[in-house]
């Protein structure tokens, strides 16, 4: 849904969003509703949760 290379003649969701004046963050927020956060965002959130709970991987 974020690729600029799919779709006929450059008509794809990401290009339509740009043409509508949405920033990348706004577009990603819209996608997060029905699709959920990306795997990268889920990994960041899990890492932040581990750090908050004191279970970071850097325990020495």
mmCIF file of the N, C-alpha and C atoms, coordinates in Angstrom:
data_MODEL
# 
_entry.id   MODEL 
# 
loop_
_atom_site.group_PDB 
_atom_site.id 
_atom_site.type_symbol 
_atom_site.label_atom_id 
_atom_site.label_alt_id 
_atom_site.label_comp_id 
_atom_site.label_asym_id 
_atom_site.label_entity_id 
_atom_site.label_seq_id 
_atom_site.pdbx_PDB_ins_code 
_atom_site.Cartn_x 
_atom_site.Cartn_y 
_atom_site.Cartn_z 
_atom_site.occupancy 
_atom_site.B_iso_or_equiv 
_atom_site.pdbx_formal_charge 
_atom_site.auth_seq_id 
_atom_site.auth_comp_id 
_atom_site.auth_asym_id 
_atom_site.auth_atom_id 
_atom_site.pdbx_PDB_model_num 
ATOM 1   N N  . UNK A 1 1  ? 0.815  -1.202 0.000   1.00 0.00 ? 1  UNK A N  1 
ATOM 2   C CA . UNK A 1 1  ? 0.000  0.000  0.000   1.00 0.00 ? 1  UNK A CA 1 
ATOM 3   C C  . UNK A 1 1  ? 0.857  1.264  0.000   1.00 0.00 ? 1  UNK A C  1 
ATOM 4   N N  . UNK A 1 2  ? 2.156  1.137  0.260   1.00 0.00 ? 2  UNK A N  1 
ATOM 5   C CA . UNK A 1 2  ? 2.999  2.326  0.289   1.00 0.00 ? 2  UNK A CA 1 
ATOM 6   C C  . UNK A 1 2  ? 3.949  2.399  -0.894  1.00 0.00 ? 2  UNK A C  1 
ATOM 7   N N  . UNK A 1 3  ? 3.873  1.432  -1.820  1.00 0.00 ? 3  UNK A N  1 
ATOM 8   C CA . UNK A 1 3  ? 4.765  1.423  -2.963  1.00 0.00 ? 3  UNK A CA 1 
ATOM 9   C C  . UNK A 1 3  ? 4.362  2.482  -3.978  1.00 0.00 ? 3  UNK A C  1 
ATOM 10  N N  . UNK A 1 4  ? 5.365  3.132  -4.548  1.00 0.00 ? 4  UNK A N  1 
ATOM 11  C CA . UNK A 1 4  ? 5.121  4.106  -5.606  1.00 0.00 ? 4  UNK A CA 1 
ATOM 12  C C  . UNK A 1 4  ? 5.260  3.464  -6.987  1.00 0.00 ? 4  UNK A C  1 
ATOM 13  N N  . UNK A 1 5  ? 5.532  2.155  -7.030  1.00 0.00 ? 5  UNK A N  1 
ATOM 14  C CA . UNK A 1 5  ? 5.786  1.512  -8.313  1.00 0.00 ? 5  UNK A CA 1 
ATOM 15  C C  . UNK A 1 5  ? 4.687  0.566  -8.763  1.00 0.00 ? 5  UNK A C  1 
ATOM 16  N N  . UNK A 1 6  ? 3.687  0.293  -7.916  1.00 0.00 ? 6  UNK A N  1 
ATOM 17  C CA . UNK A 1 6  ? 2.615  -0.601 -8.338  1.00 0.00 ? 6  UNK A CA 1 
ATOM 18  C C  . UNK A 1 6  ? 1.484  0.201  -8.963  1.00 0.00 ? 6  UNK A C  1 
ATOM 19  N N  . UNK A 1 7  ? 0.677  -0.454 -9.707  1.00 0.00 ? 7  UNK A N  1 
ATOM 20  C CA . UNK A 1 7  ? -0.491 0.215  -10.280 1.00 0.00 ? 7  UNK A CA 1 
ATOM 21  C C  . UNK A 1 7  ? -0.229 0.705  -11.690 1.00 0.00 ? 7  UNK A C  1 
ATOM 22  N N  . UNK A 1 8  ? -1.298 0.889  -12.457 1.00 0.00 ? 8  UNK A N  1 
ATOM 23  C CA . UNK A 1 8  ? -1.157 1.328  -13.849 1.00 0.00 ? 8  UNK A CA 1 
ATOM 24  C C  . UNK A 1 8  ? -0.795 2.809  -13.949 1.00 0.00 ? 8  UNK A C  1 
ATOM 25  N N  . UNK A 1 9  ? 0.212  3.109  -14.726 1.00 0.00 ? 9  UNK A N  1 
ATOM 26  C CA . UNK A 1 9  ? 0.610  4.482  -15.052 1.00 0.00 ? 9  UNK A CA 1 
ATOM 27  C C  . UNK A 1 9  ? 0.792  5.365  -13.823 1.00 0.00 ? 9  UNK A C  1 
ATOM 28  N N  . UNK A 1 10 ? 1.356  4.805  -12.764 1.00 0.00 ? 10 UNK A N  1 
ATOM 29  C CA . UNK A 1 10 ? 1.635  5.584  -11.569 1.00 0.00 ? 10 UNK A CA 1 
ATOM 30  C C  . UNK A 1 10 ? 0.443  5.854  -10.680 1.00 0.00 ? 10 UNK A C  1 
ATOM 31  N N  . UNK A 1 11 ? -0.721 5.268  -11.008 1.00 0.00 ? 11 UNK A N  1 
ATOM 32  C CA . UNK A 1 11 ? -1.891 5.449  -10.145 1.00 0.00 ? 11 UNK A CA 1 
ATOM 33  C C  . UNK A 1 11 ? -1.858 4.345  -9.093  1.00 0.00 ? 11 UNK A C  1 
ATOM 34  N N  . UNK A 1 12 ? -1.488 4.717  -7.895  1.00 0.00 ? 12 UNK A N  1 
ATOM 35  C CA . UNK A 1 12 ? -1.420 3.769  -6.796  1.00 0.00 ? 12 UNK A CA 1 
ATOM 36  C C  . UNK A 1 12 ? -1.727 4.512  -5.503  1.00 0.00 ? 12 UNK A C  1 
ATOM 37  N N  . UNK A 1 13 ? -1.997 3.799  -4.423  1.00 0.00 ? 13 UNK A N  1 
ATOM 38  C CA . UNK A 1 13 ? -2.424 4.465  -3.182  1.00 0.00 ? 13 UNK A CA 1 
ATOM 39  C C  . UNK A 1 13 ? -1.454 5.525  -2.675  1.00 0.00 ? 13 UNK A C  1 
ATOM 40  N N  . UNK A 1 14 ? -0.158 5.253  -2.723  1.00 0.00 ? 14 UNK A N  1 
ATOM 41  C CA . UNK A 1 14 ? 0.812  6.211  -2.197  1.00 0.00 ? 14 UNK A CA 1 
ATOM 42  C C  . UNK A 1 14 ? 0.832  7.496  -3.023  1.00 0.00 ? 14 UNK A C  1 
ATOM 43  N N  . UNK A 1 15 ? 0.784  7.377  -4.350  1.00 0.00 ? 15 UNK A N  1 
ATOM 44  C CA . UNK A 1 15 ? 0.788  8.580  -5.191  1.00 0.00 ? 15 UNK A CA 1 
ATOM 45  C C  . UNK A 1 15 ? -0.511 9.358  -5.056  1.00 0.00 ? 15 UNK A C  1 
ATOM 46  N N  . UNK A 1 16 ? -1.629 8.672  -4.904  1.00 0.00 ? 16 UNK A N  1 
ATOM 47  C CA . UNK A 1 16 ? -2.912 9.355  -4.711  1.00 0.00 ? 16 UNK A CA 1 
ATOM 48  C C  . UNK A 1 16 ? -2.887 10.130 -3.394  1.00 0.00 ? 16 UNK A C  1 
ATOM 49  N N  . UNK A 1 17 ? -2.328 9.527  -2.358  1.00 0.00 ? 17 UNK A N  1 
ATOM 50  C CA . UNK A 1 17 ? -2.228 10.207 -1.065  1.00 0.00 ? 17 UNK A CA 1 
ATOM 51  C C  . UNK A 1 17 ? -1.361 11.455 -1.185  1.00 0.00 ? 17 UNK A C  1 
ATOM 52  N N  . UNK A 1 18 ? -0.247 11.353 -1.893  1.00 0.00 ? 18 UNK A N  1 
ATOM 53  C CA . UNK A 1 18 ? 0.619  12.529 -2.080  1.00 0.00 ? 18 UNK A CA 1 
ATOM 54  C C  . UNK A 1 18 ? -0.112 13.612 -2.852  1.00 0.00 ? 18 UNK A C  1 
ATOM 55  N N  . UNK A 1 19 ? -0.854 13.220 -3.880  1.00 0.00 ? 19 UNK A N  1 
ATOM 56  C CA . UNK A 1 19 ? -1.601 14.195 -4.673  1.00 0.00 ? 19 UNK A CA 1 
ATOM 57  C C  . UNK A 1 19 ? -2.693 14.862 -3.841  1.00 0.00 ? 19 UNK A C  1 
ATOM 58  N N  . UNK A 1 20 ? -3.209 14.143 -2.846  1.00 0.00 ? 20 UNK A N  1 
ATOM 59  C CA . UNK A 1 20 ? -4.251 14.692 -1.975  1.00 0.00 ? 20 UNK A CA 1 
ATOM 60  C C  . UNK A 1 20 ? -3.664 15.589 -0.895  1.00 0.00 ? 20 UNK A C  1 
ATOM 61  N N  . UNK A 1 21 ? -2.333 15.660 -0.825  1.00 0.00 ? 21 UNK A N  1 
ATOM 62  C CA . UNK A 1 21 ? -1.691 16.540 0.135   1.00 0.00 ? 21 UNK A CA 1 
ATOM 63  C C  . UNK A 1 21 ? -1.423 15.916 1.484   1.00 0.00 ? 21 UNK A C  1 
ATOM 64  N N  . UNK A 1 22 ? -1.487 14.583 1.574   1.00 0.00 ? 22 UNK A N  1 
ATOM 65  C CA . UNK A 1 22 ? -1.204 13.910 2.841   1.00 0.00 ? 22 UNK A CA 1 
ATOM 66  C C  . UNK A 1 22 ? 0.304  13.735 3.003   1.00 0.00 ? 22 UNK A C  1 
ATOM 67  N N  . UNK A 1 23 ? 0.791  13.975 4.211   1.00 0.00 ? 23 UNK A N  1 
ATOM 68  C CA . UNK A 1 23 ? 2.197  13.696 4.481   1.00 0.00 ? 23 UNK A CA 1 
ATOM 69  C C  . UNK A 1 23 ? 2.369  12.185 4.626   1.00 0.00 ? 23 UNK A C  1 
ATOM 70  N N  . UNK A 1 24 ? 3.603  11.729 4.618   1.00 0.00 ? 24 UNK A N  1 
ATOM 71  C CA . UNK A 1 24 ? 3.867  10.307 4.793   1.00 0.00 ? 24 UNK A CA 1 
ATOM 72  C C  . UNK A 1 24 ? 3.342  9.799  6.122   1.00 0.00 ? 24 UNK A C  1 
ATOM 73  N N  . UNK A 1 25 ? 3.515  10.595 7.182   1.00 0.00 ? 25 UNK A N  1 
ATOM 74  C CA . UNK A 1 25 ? 3.019  10.182 8.500   1.00 0.00 ? 25 UNK A CA 1 
ATOM 75  C C  . UNK A 1 25 ? 1.502  10.113 8.530   1.00 0.00 ? 25 UNK A C  1 
ATOM 76  N N  . UNK A 1 26 ? 0.842  11.080 7.907   1.00 0.00 ? 26 UNK A N  1 
ATOM 77  C CA . UNK A 1 26 ? -0.628 11.064 7.860   1.00 0.00 ? 26 UNK A CA 1 
ATOM 78  C C  . UNK A 1 26 ? -1.124 9.836  7.108   1.00 0.00 ? 26 UNK A C  1 
ATOM 79  N N  . UNK A 1 27 ? -0.486 9.531  5.981   1.00 0.00 ? 27 UNK A N  1 
ATOM 80  C CA . UNK A 1 27 ? -0.872 8.377  5.185   1.00 0.00 ? 27 UNK A CA 1 
ATOM 81  C C  . UNK A 1 27 ? -0.674 7.081  5.980   1.00 0.00 ? 27 UNK A C  1 
ATOM 82  N N  . UNK A 1 28 ? 0.465  6.975  6.664   1.00 0.00 ? 28 UNK A N  1 
ATOM 83  C CA . UNK A 1 28 ? 0.726  5.775  7.469   1.00 0.00 ? 28 UNK A CA 1 
ATOM 84  C C  . UNK A 1 28 ? -0.285 5.642  8.596   1.00 0.00 ? 28 UNK A C  1 
ATOM 85  N N  . UNK A 1 29 ? -0.675 6.762  9.203   1.00 0.00 ? 29 UNK A N  1 
ATOM 86  C CA . UNK A 1 29 ? -1.687 6.719  10.263  1.00 0.00 ? 29 UNK A CA 1 
ATOM 87  C C  . UNK A 1 29 ? -3.018 6.206  9.725   1.00 0.00 ? 29 UNK A C  1 
ATOM 88  N N  . UNK A 1 30 ? -3.370 6.622  8.511   1.00 0.00 ? 30 UNK A N  1 
ATOM 89  C CA . UNK A 1 30 ? -4.618 6.162  7.888   1.00 0.00 ? 30 UNK A CA 1 
ATOM 90  C C  . UNK A 1 30 ? -4.546 4.649  7.638   1.00 0.00 ? 30 UNK A C  1 
ATOM 91  N N  . UNK A 1 31 ? -3.396 4.172  7.165   1.00 0.00 ? 31 UNK A N  1 
ATOM 92  C CA . UNK A 1 31 ? -3.238 2.735  6.911   1.00 0.00 ? 31 UNK A CA 1 
ATOM 93  C C  . UNK A 1 31 ? -3.251 1.929  8.195   1.00 0.00 ? 31 UNK A C  1 
ATOM 94  N N  . UNK A 1 32 ? -2.746 2.496  9.283   1.00 0.00 ? 32 UNK A N  1 
ATOM 95  C CA . UNK A 1 32 ? -2.700 1.780  10.554  1.00 0.00 ? 32 UNK A CA 1 
ATOM 96  C C  . UNK A 1 32 ? -4.093 1.420  11.053  1.00 0.00 ? 32 UNK A C  1 
ATOM 97  N N  . UNK A 1 33 ? -5.101 2.206  10.713  1.00 0.00 ? 33 UNK A N  1 
ATOM 98  C CA . UNK A 1 33 ? -6.461 1.908  11.157  1.00 0.00 ? 33 UNK A CA 1 
ATOM 99  C C  . UNK A 1 33 ? -6.905 0.524  10.723  1.00 0.00 ? 33 UNK A C  1 
ATOM 100 N N  . UNK A 1 34 ? -7.072 0.293  9.424   1.00 0.00 ? 34 UNK A N  1 
ATOM 101 C CA . UNK A 1 34 ? -7.555 -1.024 8.994   1.00 0.00 ? 34 UNK A CA 1 
ATOM 102 C C  . UNK A 1 34 ? -6.471 -2.105 8.954   1.00 0.00 ? 34 UNK A C  1 
ATOM 103 N N  . UNK A 1 35 ? -5.222 -1.732 8.748   1.00 0.00 ? 35 UNK A N  1 
ATOM 104 C CA . UNK A 1 35 ? -4.166 -2.724 8.542   1.00 0.00 ? 35 UNK A CA 1 
ATOM 105 C C  . UNK A 1 35 ? -3.314 -2.981 9.778   1.00 0.00 ? 35 UNK A C  1 
ATOM 106 N N  . UNK A 1 36 ? -3.331 -2.073 10.742  1.00 0.00 ? 36 UNK A N  1 
ATOM 107 C CA . UNK A 1 36 ? -2.454 -2.194 11.901  1.00 0.00 ? 36 UNK A CA 1 
ATOM 108 C C  . UNK A 1 36 ? -1.086 -1.638 11.574  1.00 0.00 ? 36 UNK A C  1 
ATOM 109 N N  . UNK A 1 37 ? -0.260 -1.459 12.595  1.00 0.00 ? 37 UNK A N  1 
ATOM 110 C CA . UNK A 1 37 ? 1.070  -0.903 12.365  1.00 0.00 ? 37 UNK A CA 1 
ATOM 111 C C  . UNK A 1 37 ? 1.954  -1.872 11.579  1.00 0.00 ? 37 UNK A C  1 
ATOM 112 N N  . UNK A 1 38 ? 2.977  -1.317 10.943  1.00 0.00 ? 38 UNK A N  1 
ATOM 113 C CA . UNK A 1 38 ? 3.905  -2.132 10.163  1.00 0.00 ? 38 UNK A CA 1 
ATOM 114 C C  . UNK A 1 38 ? 4.725  -3.026 11.090  1.00 0.00 ? 38 UNK A C  1 
ATOM 115 N N  . UNK A 1 39 ? 5.342  -4.064 10.552  1.00 0.00 ? 39 UNK A N  1 
ATOM 116 C CA . UNK A 1 39 ? 6.200  -4.913 11.388  1.00 0.00 ? 39 UNK A CA 1 
ATOM 117 C C  . UNK A 1 39 ? 7.316  -4.112 12.063  1.00 0.00 ? 39 UNK A C  1 
ATOM 118 N N  . UNK A 1 40 ? 7.844  -3.117 11.360  1.00 0.00 ? 40 UNK A N  1 
ATOM 119 C CA . UNK A 1 40 ? 8.895  -2.284 11.941  1.00 0.00 ? 40 UNK A CA 1 
ATOM 120 C C  . UNK A 1 40 ? 8.383  -1.507 13.140  1.00 0.00 ? 40 UNK A C  1 
ATOM 121 N N  . UNK A 1 41 ? 7.183  -0.933 13.006  1.00 0.00 ? 41 UNK A N  1 
ATOM 122 C CA . UNK A 1 41 ? 6.596  -0.171 14.109  1.00 0.00 ? 41 UNK A CA 1 
ATOM 123 C C  . UNK A 1 41 ? 6.270  -1.083 15.287  1.00 0.00 ? 41 UNK A C  1 
ATOM 124 N N  . UNK A 1 42 ? 5.795  -2.291 14.998  1.00 0.00 ? 42 UNK A N  1 
ATOM 125 C CA . UNK A 1 42 ? 5.522  -3.241 16.084  1.00 0.00 ? 42 UNK A CA 1 
ATOM 126 C C  . UNK A 1 42 ? 6.806  -3.613 16.811  1.00 0.00 ? 42 UNK A C  1 
ATOM 127 N N  . UNK A 1 43 ? 7.905  -3.799 16.071  1.00 0.00 ? 43 UNK A N  1 
ATOM 128 C CA . UNK A 1 43 ? 9.188  -4.135 16.691  1.00 0.00 ? 43 UNK A CA 1 
ATOM 129 C C  . UNK A 1 43 ? 9.689  -2.983 17.561  1.00 0.00 ? 43 UNK A C  1 
ATOM 130 N N  . UNK A 1 44 ? 9.542  -1.752 17.075  1.00 0.00 ? 44 UNK A N  1 
ATOM 131 C CA . UNK A 1 44 ? 9.948  -0.584 17.870  1.00 0.00 ? 44 UNK A CA 1 
ATOM 132 C C  . UNK A 1 44 ? 9.137  -0.500 19.159  1.00 0.00 ? 44 UNK A C  1 
ATOM 133 N N  . UNK A 1 45 ? 7.844  -0.734 19.061  1.00 0.00 ? 45 UNK A N  1 
ATOM 134 C CA . UNK A 1 45 ? 6.978  -0.665 20.240  1.00 0.00 ? 45 UNK A CA 1 
ATOM 135 C C  . UNK A 1 45 ? 7.345  -1.765 21.233  1.00 0.00 ? 45 UNK A C  1 
ATOM 136 N N  . UNK A 1 46 ? 7.645  -2.961 20.742  1.00 0.00 ? 46 UNK A N  1 
ATOM 137 C CA . UNK A 1 46 ? 8.025  -4.055 21.634  1.00 0.00 ? 46 UNK A CA 1 
ATOM 138 C C  . UNK A 1 46 ? 9.348  -3.747 22.325  1.00 0.00 ? 46 UNK A C  1 
ATOM 139 N N  . UNK A 1 47 ? 10.298 -3.196 21.595  1.00 0.00 ? 47 UNK A N  1 
ATOM 140 C CA . UNK A 1 47 ? 11.589 -2.833 22.187  1.00 0.00 ? 47 UNK A CA 1 
ATOM 141 C C  . UNK A 1 47 ? 11.409 -1.755 23.246  1.00 0.00 ? 47 UNK A C  1 
ATOM 142 N N  . UNK A 1 48 ? 10.591 -0.757 22.963  1.00 0.00 ? 48 UNK A N  1 
ATOM 143 C CA . UNK A 1 48 ? 10.332 0.310  23.936  1.00 0.00 ? 48 UNK A CA 1 
ATOM 144 C C  . UNK A 1 48 ? 9.669  -0.261 25.186  1.00 0.00 ? 48 UNK A C  1 
ATOM 145 N N  . UNK A 1 49 ? 8.763  -1.207 25.017  1.00 0.00 ? 49 UNK A N  1 
ATOM 146 C CA . UNK A 1 49 ? 8.095  -1.817 26.159  1.00 0.00 ? 49 UNK A CA 1 
ATOM 147 C C  . UNK A 1 49 ? 9.087  -2.609 27.004  1.00 0.00 ? 49 UNK A C  1 
ATOM 148 N N  . UNK A 1 50 ? 10.010 -3.333 26.346  1.00 0.00 ? 50 UNK A N  1 
ATOM 149 C CA . UNK A 1 50 ? 11.028 -4.088 27.077  1.00 0.00 ? 50 UNK A CA 1 
ATOM 150 C C  . UNK A 1 50 ? 11.926 -3.145 27.876  1.00 0.00 ? 50 UNK A C  1 
ATOM 151 N N  . UNK A 1 51 ? 12.312 -2.021 27.262  1.00 0.00 ? 51 UNK A N  1 
ATOM 152 C CA . UNK A 1 51 ? 13.167 -1.055 27.951  1.00 0.00 ? 51 UNK A CA 1 
ATOM 153 C C  . UNK A 1 51 ? 12.455 -0.447 29.147  1.00 0.00 ? 51 UNK A C  1 
ATOM 154 N N  . UNK A 1 52 ? 11.163 -0.155 28.990  1.00 0.00 ? 52 UNK A N  1 
ATOM 155 C CA . UNK A 1 52 ? 10.389 0.429  30.098  1.00 0.00 ? 52 UNK A CA 1 
ATOM 156 C C  . UNK A 1 52 ? 10.256 -0.543 31.255  1.00 0.00 ? 52 UNK A C  1 
ATOM 157 N N  . UNK A 1 53 ? 10.167 -1.828 30.944  1.00 0.00 ? 53 UNK A N  1 
ATOM 158 C CA . UNK A 1 53 ? 9.968  -2.816 31.992  1.00 0.00 ? 53 UNK A CA 1 
ATOM 159 C C  . UNK A 1 53 ? 11.293 -3.312 32.575  1.00 0.00 ? 53 UNK A C  1 
ATOM 160 N N  . UNK A 1 54 ? 12.409 -2.779 32.064  1.00 0.00 ? 54 UNK A N  1 
ATOM 161 C CA . UNK A 1 54 ? 13.714 -3.178 32.586  1.00 0.00 ? 54 UNK A CA 1 
ATOM 162 C C  . UNK A 1 54 ? 14.205 -4.498 32.083  1.00 0.00 ? 54 UNK A C  1 
ATOM 163 N N  . UNK A 1 55 ? 13.654 -4.967 30.975  1.00 0.00 ? 55 UNK A N  1 
ATOM 164 C CA . UNK A 1 55 ? 14.058 -6.249 30.417  1.00 0.00 ? 55 UNK A CA 1 
ATOM 165 C C  . UNK A 1 55 ? 14.864 -6.086 29.147  1.00 0.00 ? 55 UNK A C  1 
ATOM 166 N N  . UNK A 1 56 ? 15.580 -4.978 29.020  1.00 0.00 ? 56 UNK A N  1 
ATOM 167 C CA . UNK A 1 56 ? 16.380 -4.740 27.824  1.00 0.00 ? 56 UNK A CA 1 
ATOM 168 C C  . UNK A 1 56 ? 17.417 -5.826 27.642  1.00 0.00 ? 56 UNK A C  1 
ATOM 169 N N  . UNK A 1 57 ? 17.854 -6.026 26.419  1.00 0.00 ? 57 UNK A N  1 
ATOM 170 C CA . UNK A 1 57 ? 18.819 -7.064 26.110  1.00 0.00 ? 57 UNK A CA 1 
ATOM 171 C C  . UNK A 1 57 ? 20.240 -6.714 26.523  1.00 0.00 ? 57 UNK A C  1 
ATOM 172 N N  . UNK A 1 58 ? 20.489 -5.543 27.121  1.00 0.00 ? 58 UNK A N  1 
ATOM 173 C CA . UNK A 1 58 ? 21.838 -5.115 27.464  1.00 0.00 ? 58 UNK A CA 1 
ATOM 174 C C  . UNK A 1 58 ? 22.192 -5.410 28.913  1.00 0.00 ? 58 UNK A C  1 
ATOM 175 N N  . UNK A 1 59 ? 21.474 -6.279 29.557  1.00 0.00 ? 59 UNK A N  1 
ATOM 176 C CA . UNK A 1 59 ? 21.762 -6.590 30.960  1.00 0.00 ? 59 UNK A CA 1 
ATOM 177 C C  . UNK A 1 59 ? 23.124 -7.242 31.051  1.00 0.00 ? 59 UNK A C  1 
ATOM 178 N N  . UNK A 1 60 ? 23.984 -6.752 31.934  1.00 0.00 ? 60 UNK A N  1 
ATOM 179 C CA . UNK A 1 60 ? 25.326 -7.288 31.952  1.00 0.00 ? 60 UNK A CA 1 
ATOM 180 C C  . UNK A 1 60 ? 25.701 -7.720 33.246  1.00 0.00 ? 60 UNK A C  1 
# 
